Amino acid sequence: MTHEELQANQEYMWRALFGEQRMALTLAVEMLSRCHLSPRQILTKTMRALEGSQHDS
């Protein structure tokens, strides 16, 4: 797979993820920019929330 193909594939995957999980990802970005927690803590909490929402589907 060429670099360009890989980049296009990654872009597609991010768009698909964002389309499915827009609210959770938006909240994570807002928390990263405003919250006093470490980025690692915020991303870990977001990952757990996303995993939980997949089990609910």
OpenMM code with the backbone's topology and positions (N, CA, C; nanometers):
from openmm import Vec3, app, unit

residues = "MET THR HIS GLU GLU LEU GLN ALA ASN GLN GLU TYR MET TRP ARG ALA LEU PHE GLY GLU GLN ARG MET ALA LEU THR LEU ALA VAL GLU MET LEU SER ARG CYS HIS LEU SER PRO ARG GLN ILE LEU THR LYS THR MET ARG ALA LEU GLU GLY SER GLN HIS ASP SER".split()
positions = [
    Vec3(0.0854, -0.1170, 0.0000),
    Vec3(0.0000, 0.0000, 0.0000),
    Vec3(0.0904, 0.1238, 0.0000),
    Vec3(0.0622, 0.2174, -0.0885),
    Vec3(0.1432, 0.3386, -0.0972),
    Vec3(0.1089, 0.4331, 0.0172),
    Vec3(0.1948, 0.5296, 0.0387),
    Vec3(0.1725, 0.6296, 0.1427),
    Vec3(0.0410, 0.7043, 0.1179),
    Vec3(0.0146, 0.7375, -0.0068),
    Vec3(-0.1070, 0.8104, -0.0418),
    Vec3(-0.2315, 0.7260, -0.0141),
    Vec3(-0.2252, 0.5966, -0.0461),
    Vec3(-0.3385, 0.5067, -0.0195),
    Vec3(-0.3618, 0.4916, 0.1306),
    Vec3(-0.2535, 0.4783, 0.2055),
    Vec3(-0.2646, 0.4669, 0.3501),
    Vec3(-0.3248, 0.5933, 0.4100),
    Vec3(-0.2801, 0.7067, 0.3635),
    Vec3(-0.3323, 0.8341, 0.4125),
    Vec3(-0.4810, 0.8478, 0.3801),
    Vec3(-0.5219, 0.8114, 0.2606),
    Vec3(-0.6628, 0.8187, 0.2221),
    Vec3(-0.7461, 0.7224, 0.3062),
    Vec3(-0.6931, 0.6033, 0.3321),
    Vec3(-0.7630, 0.5052, 0.4137),
    Vec3(-0.7806, 0.5561, 0.5563),
    Vec3(-0.6760, 0.6152, 0.6128),
    Vec3(-0.6850, 0.6698, 0.7476),
    Vec3(-0.7853, 0.7835, 0.7543),
    Vec3(-0.7855, 0.8683, 0.6539),
    Vec3(-0.8806, 0.9797, 0.6504),
    Vec3(-1.0243, 0.9254, 0.6469),
    Vec3(-1.0484, 0.8236, 0.5654),
    Vec3(-1.1815, 0.7627, 0.5584),
    Vec3(-1.2220, 0.7060, 0.6943),
    Vec3(-1.1281, 0.6364, 0.7607),
    Vec3(-1.1585, 0.5754, 0.8906),
    Vec3(-1.1902, 0.6825, 0.9955),
    Vec3(-1.1143, 0.7934, 0.9952),
    Vec3(-1.1421, 0.9006, 1.0908),
    Vec3(-1.2780, 0.9635, 1.0639),
    Vec3(-1.3122, 0.9831, 0.9376),
    Vec3(-1.4434, 1.0408, 0.9041),
    Vec3(-1.5566, 0.9474, 0.9485),
    Vec3(-1.5393, 0.8191, 0.9280),
    Vec3(-1.6405, 0.7216, 0.9688),
    Vec3(-1.6545, 0.7208, 1.1207),
    Vec3(-1.5424, 0.7200, 1.1914),
    Vec3(-1.5469, 0.7223, 1.3376),
    Vec3(-1.6132, 0.8491, 1.3870),
    Vec3(-1.5756, 0.9618, 1.3303),
    Vec3(-1.6334, 1.0883, 1.3732),
    Vec3(-1.7834, 1.0911, 1.3458),
    Vec3(-1.8247, 1.0372, 1.2321),
    Vec3(-1.9668, 1.0338, 1.1998),
    Vec3(-2.0464, 0.9513, 1.2998),
    Vec3(-1.9874, 0.8415, 1.3464),
    Vec3(-2.0561, 0.7533, 1.4402),
    Vec3(-2.0497, 0.8035, 1.5841),
    Vec3(-1.9415, 0.8688, 1.6201),
    Vec3(-1.9170, 0.9059, 1.7599),
    Vec3(-1.8919, 1.0556, 1.7764),
    Vec3(-1.9604, 1.1360, 1.6999),
    Vec3(-1.9379, 1.2804, 1.6979),
    Vec3(-1.9449, 1.3434, 1.8371),
    Vec3(-2.0475, 1.3126, 1.9148),
    Vec3(-2.0646, 1.3765, 2.0446),
    Vec3(-1.9513, 1.3406, 2.1403),
    Vec3(-1.9167, 1.2128, 2.1493),
    Vec3(-1.8107, 1.1710, 2.2409),
    Vec3(-1.6769, 1.2335, 2.2023),
    Vec3(-1.6469, 1.2368, 2.0734),
    Vec3(-1.5201, 1.2941, 2.0290),
    Vec3(-1.5184, 1.4456, 2.0481),
    Vec3(-1.6302, 1.5116, 2.0274),
    Vec3(-1.6392, 1.6559, 2.0495),
    Vec3(-1.6157, 1.6881, 2.1965),
    Vec3(-1.6776, 1.6105, 2.2845),
    Vec3(-1.6565, 1.6309, 2.4275),
    Vec3(-1.5110, 1.6076, 2.4668),
    Vec3(-1.4482, 1.5065, 2.4100),
    Vec3(-1.3078, 1.4792, 2.4401),
    Vec3(-1.2190, 1.5958, 2.3978),
    Vec3(-1.2440, 1.6505, 2.2807),
    Vec3(-1.1647, 1.7646, 2.2334),
    Vec3(-1.1857, 1.8848, 2.3245),
    Vec3(-1.3102, 1.9109, 2.3637),
    Vec3(-1.3370, 2.0223, 2.4545),
    Vec3(-1.2666, 2.0012, 2.5887),
    Vec3(-1.2698, 1.8784, 2.6393),
    Vec3(-1.2031, 1.8497, 2.7655),
    Vec3(-1.0521, 1.8668, 2.7533),
    Vec3(-0.9956, 1.8228, 2.6423),
    Vec3(-0.8512, 1.8366, 2.6225),
    Vec3(-0.8097, 1.9835, 2.6223),
    Vec3(-0.8945, 2.0696, 2.5696),
    Vec3(-0.8576, 2.2107, 2.5596),
    Vec3(-0.8874, 2.2894, 2.6872),
    Vec3(-0.9748, 2.2372, 2.7754),
    Vec3(-1.0175, 2.3163, 2.8917),
    Vec3(-0.9947, 2.2517, 3.0266),
    Vec3(-0.9793, 2.1229, 3.0326),
    Vec3(-0.9797, 2.0495, 3.1590),
    Vec3(-0.8394, 2.0393, 3.2180),
    Vec3(-0.8340, 2.0273, 3.3507),
    Vec3(-0.7060, 2.0155, 3.4192),
    Vec3(-0.6582, 1.8716, 3.4316),
    Vec3(-0.7370, 1.7756, 3.3852),
    Vec3(-0.6914, 1.6369, 3.3830),
    Vec3(-0.5840, 1.6220, 3.2764),
    Vec3(-0.5042, 1.5181, 3.2901),
    Vec3(-0.4021, 1.4938, 3.1881),
    Vec3(-0.4688, 1.4453, 3.0592),
    Vec3(-0.4084, 1.4718, 2.9446),
    Vec3(-0.4642, 1.4212, 2.8187),
    Vec3(-0.4828, 1.2698, 2.8217),
    Vec3(-0.3910, 1.1989, 2.8861),
    Vec3(-0.4024, 1.0532, 2.8943),
    Vec3(-0.5293, 1.0128, 2.9694),
    Vec3(-0.5603, 1.0810, 3.0812),
    Vec3(-0.6815, 1.0502, 3.1579),
    Vec3(-0.8065, 1.0775, 3.0747),
    Vec3(-0.8063, 1.1884, 3.0046),
    Vec3(-0.9223, 1.2252, 2.9229),
    Vec3(-0.9429, 1.1246, 2.8108),
    Vec3(-0.8357, 1.0879, 2.7421),
    Vec3(-0.8475, 0.9925, 2.6317),
    Vec3(-0.8868, 0.8542, 2.6821),
    Vec3(-0.8385, 0.8162, 2.8000),
    Vec3(-0.8769, 0.6873, 2.8578),
    Vec3(-1.0259, 0.6864, 2.8896),
    Vec3(-1.0767, 0.7940, 2.9486),
    Vec3(-1.2194, 0.8035, 2.9796),
    Vec3(-1.3026, 0.8018, 2.8513),
    Vec3(-1.2555, 0.8711, 2.7495),
    Vec3(-1.3271, 0.8736, 2.6215),
    Vec3(-1.3301, 0.7346, 2.5589),
    Vec3(-1.2169, 0.6648, 2.5642),
    Vec3(-1.2104, 0.5296, 2.5081),
    Vec3(-1.3094, 0.4377, 2.5795),
    Vec3(-1.3161, 0.4468, 2.7114),
    Vec3(-1.4112, 0.3643, 2.7864),
    Vec3(-1.5553, 0.3983, 2.7498),
    Vec3(-1.5838, 0.5255, 2.7324),
    Vec3(-1.7188, 0.5671, 2.6934),
    Vec3(-1.7541, 0.5141, 2.5548),
    Vec3(-1.6586, 0.5207, 2.4627),
    Vec3(-1.6829, 0.4683, 2.3283),
    Vec3(-1.7028, 0.3176, 2.3302),
    Vec3(-1.6237, 0.2482, 2.4105),
    Vec3(-1.6402, 0.1036, 2.4211),
    Vec3(-1.7770, 0.0699, 2.4773),
    Vec3(-1.8227, 0.1451, 2.5762),
    Vec3(-1.9553, 0.1232, 2.6356),
    Vec3(-2.0671, 0.1487, 2.5359),
    Vec3(-2.0497, 0.2508, 2.4507),
    Vec3(-2.1545, 0.2806, 2.3529),
    Vec3(-2.1618, 0.1740, 2.2459),
    Vec3(-2.0519, 0.1046, 2.2174),
    Vec3(-2.0539, -0.0040, 2.1190),
    Vec3(-2.1315, -0.1233, 2.1741),
    Vec3(-2.1229, -0.1461, 2.3057),
    Vec3(-2.1955, -0.2584, 2.3663),
    Vec3(-2.3446, -0.2298, 2.3719),
    Vec3(-2.3823, -0.1007, 2.3755),
    Vec3(-2.5228, -0.0622, 2.3800),
    Vec3(-2.5900, -0.0758, 2.2440),
    Vec3(-2.5109, -0.0725, 2.1372),
    Vec3(-2.5674, -0.0755, 2.0009),
    Vec3(-2.6195, -0.2123, 1.9642),
] * unit.nanometer
topology = app.Topology()
chain = topology.addChain("A")
for resn in residues:
    res = topology.addResidue(resn, chain)
    for name in ("N", "CA", "C"):
        topology.addAtom(name, app.Element.getBySymbol(name[0]), res)
